[in-house]
Amino acid sequence: MEFEKGLPAVFIQSEDTNDPKSMRFLPGQAVLAAGRREFTRGQAEGSPLAERLFALEAVTGVALGSDDITVTIAEGADWASQRTAVLSAIMAHFMSGAPAVEETAEPDPGFAPEDSGIVQEIRELIDTRVRPAAQQAGGEVQFHGFRDGIVYVELSGQAASLQNGIANVLQHYLPEVTGVKDYRDAIPKPGLETAEGKAIRQALDERINPAVAAHGGHISLVDVQGDRVYIRLEGGCQGCGMANVTLKQGVEVEIRRVAPSISAVLDVTDHAGGTNPYYQPGKGGAGAV
């Protein structure tokens, strides 16, 4: 990890990922308000940031998170020659004041109205019963919305390991609630409905997560984009120094077994938000696993 200084007051951190063609950039400020968006060349309409990056001939993919930007370059290109150009494009974007994604381009998650009775009841239960327990465990819970029986929340720290317990509490008081999911899963992702997406989800649910749960962790499938899989490590996996080993020696092998067309498994976890982050600002360490 290195700090990059460009235009005044613009500092960007860069990190390697497990894919040598992808690099993660952290501009030190919000990128998206919520969710995660992935763009490929020719399909970046509505994202001034992605469009600016695709102006660079070597860039083939852009993924935007809450506070990070992952850029993928073409085969035959290398980061030694492309890194400065990508950094300059990112810095120029933030100095321009333009949003990363135009508001009209962000998919509507279709949440129930904030003033509806069910939403008010959910908020009250989270504030009075769920959040105190999560904070006691060293985590935090933020309510994001309610749709089709699912409560979408943001779980940070050790709260991620309490997801099933949170669902049980809400379902006990509110039969309308059928489950609890991470708020980033609210945005529709067509890749999850492909044959590869369904096979990977089944592998996670039936084989991978039961084993990971023994260590207080959980792995969520974020999206499938072409031959790339995006996952998120939660609970005891977030911030774990062995996360890279877990991914490379277990999860990635199993995913490629059920979906041979997959060439890369990318971790979008905010490991710095875990209890034992394996990379921290200003220190060397592994990138996204």
N, C-alpha and C positions, 0 to 999 in steps of 0.2 A: 504494500500500500504506500502511495506517495501523495503528497500534497502538491497541487498545481496552482500557480498564481497567474492570473491573466489580467483582465481589465480590473480597475480599482474595485475592491471589496468583493471580488468574485473568486472564491477558492473552491477547487474541485478535488475530491479524492478519487483515485482510481484503484480498482482491484481486479486481479485476474479471476477467472472462473475455471471450472473443470473443463470447459471447452476452450481450447487455445484460440479459436476464432471469435470468441465473445469476451468482452470486457465490461465490467460494471463501473459506473461513474456516479458519485454522490456529490451533488452540488451544494450541500449544506443548507438546503431550503426545500420546501414542499415542491413535489413535481405534480402529483395527482392528489386530489382531496380524498379519494377512496378508490379501491379497486386496482386492477392492473390491466393495461392495454398493450397488445402486441401488434406491430405493423410490419408488413413486408413491402418491398419495392413496388410502387405502382398502386398501393392500397393505403396511403397515409393521409388521404383527404380528411380534413378536420383537425389535424394535429400539426400546428406550426413547427413544433420541435422536431417531430419525425420528418416532416418535409424538408427542413433545413439539413438534417443529417443525411437524408437520401440524396441531397444535392452532391454529396461526396460519392464518386463512382464506386468506391470499394465497399460501401455500406450496403448490406443485404437485408438486415433485420434490426428493428428497434423495439425494445420492450420498456414500458414506463410503469414505475411503481409509485408508492406514496412519497418516497424520498430518493429514488434511484433511477438510473437510466442504463439499460444493458444494450450494448451495441454489438452487432455481429458483422464481420467483414467477410468478403468472398474468399474462396479457395484461391491460392496464389498471391493473396495480399498478406501483409504482415503488420503487426502492431508497431514495430520499430519505425515504419514509414507512415503509418496512418494515425497514430495516437495523437500527435500534435494537432492534426487537422480536425479530428473528432472533438478534442478539447476546445478548440477555437470555435467550432460550430455551437457547442453547448453553451460556452460563455457568451457568445454573441446573442443566442436566444434569450438567456436570462437578462442580459443587459437591455434587450429590446422591450421588455415588459409584456410580451405576448404570452398567453397561456400555453401550457404544454398541449392541451386538448381544448378545442372550442366547446363551450357548454352544450351546444346543440348536437355535438358529435358523441357525447357520452350517453350510452344506452340508459334508458329509464328503468330502474330496477322494479318499478311498480309496487312500491311499499304502500301499506295501508296509511290513510291520513293520520297525521300526528294527533289530531283532536278526537280520533275515534276512541270509543270506550276500551277496546281490547289493547290498544297501544298504551293508553294511560295506565291500565292495570299491569301490563308487562313492565313498564318503566318503574312503577311503584315497587313491584316485587324485586326487580334488579337492585333498586336503591336500598331497600330495607333488608333483603334476605341474601341476595346473591353477592353483591359487591363487598359487604363486610367479610364474608367467608373468603372471597378471592383475595382481598387485601391481607387477610390474616395469613394466607398461604404464600404471600409474596407476589401477588399479581394484581391485575386490574381488569374490569369489564366495562365496556362502553356499548350501549344499545345503538343500533343503526337503523333497524326497520323490521317490519313484520309483513310477510307475504305468503299466502297459500299454506298457512299453518306453521311456517318456519320463522323462527326468530333469528335475525342476523345481528351478530355482535362482533366487537373487536376484543380479542382476548390477548393480553400481554403478560409477559413473565410466566409464572407458574399457573396462571389462570387457565391456560390452554389445556392443562391436564384435568381440569374440572368440567370440561364440556358436557360429558354425559350426566354428571351430577346437576349441572345447571338446568339441563333439559328435564331431569326428573322433578326438580323443584317447580319449574314453571308448569309442567304438565299436571302436577298434583293440584295446583290451584286453578289452572286454566285448561280445561279439556280441549279448547280450540288449538292449543299449541301441540304440534306433532314432532317438533325437533328444533335443534339449535345448530346454526352453521356460522362459519366465519363470514363477515360482511363482504369480503372480496369474492365470495362465491355467488353473490347475488346477481352479478352481471352475466347475462347469457354468453356462453362460449361454445360455438358450434363444434369445435374440436373434440369436446367431451362426448359428443354424440356419434362420433365416428367409430368404426369397428375397433381401431386401436385404442381410442379413449375408453370404450366400454371394457375392453379386455384388461387394460391397465387398472381401471377402477376396481374390477373384480379381483385382480391379483392383490391390490392393496387391502381390500376389505377382507378377503378370505385367508391370505397367507402372510402378507407383510405386516399389517398393523397388529394382528394378534400377537406376533412376536415382539414388535416394538413396544406394545402396551405393557409388557412385563417390566420394562424399564421406565415406565411413566411417560412414554412418548407417543406421538401420533404423526402420520405422514398423510398430507392431503394432496390430492391431484388438483392443481390449479388450472392447467390448460394443456392442450396438445395442439401444436402449430407445425403442420407438416411432419418432418422427421424429428422434431424436438418436443420433449416433454418438460413441463414446468411443475415442480412440486414444492411444497412448503412443509418444513419440519416444525412440529409443535410440541408443547409440553416439555418433557425432559430432553427432547432432541434439540430444542432451540437453545443456541449458545453452547452446545456440548462440544468439547474439544475433539470428540471421536466422530463427529457428524460426517466428516469427509470419508472416513473409513467405512462407516455404516452405509453411506450412499454407494461408494465405488465397489465394495466387496459384496454387498447384499442387494440393495434396492435396484441399482442400475442393472445388475445381472438378471434379476427376476423380471424387470420390465422388458428388457430386450428378449427374454425367453418367450414371453407371451406376445410381444410386438416386435418382430425382427427388423421391421423397417425403421425403427427409431435409432438415430445416430448419436443423440446427445440427451442427457437428463440433467436439467439445470435447476439448481436450488435458489428459490427467491425469498428464502427466510431472512428476516431481520435478526441475525444472530446477535447483533450488538444489544438487542433488547432482551436477551435471555439472561439467566442468572450467572452464566459463566461464558461470556462471549469469547469465541476463539479468534476474533479480530476486533480491534478497538482503534478509534481514531488516533493516528500518529504512531501506531506500532505496526511492525511487520506481522504477517501471518497469512493464513490461508484465505483465499477469496471465497466466493460462493462455491459451495461444493458441487 
